[in-house]
């Protein structure tokens, strides 16, 4: 059996959107606290176009008071032989 856990960008983006929405932060405040040049990167994340870097992901988890594992959504693929 083969298991390949890849990050599902779309569902991870949905999760990031949900967590930010549930927080008291705006996209602009998040981008400032993460040291991003603009909130555009966050729009890429929530639209599933890109993923945050590992460093930004860790900072985001601290800022939103969640574990990194609570942000990332894996797309499990199993191939049976």
Secondary structure, 3 states (H helix, E strand, C coil): CEEEEEECHHHHHHHHHHHHHHCCCCHHHHHHHCCCCCCHHHHHHHCCCCCCCHHHHHHHHHHHCCCHHHCCCEEEEEECC
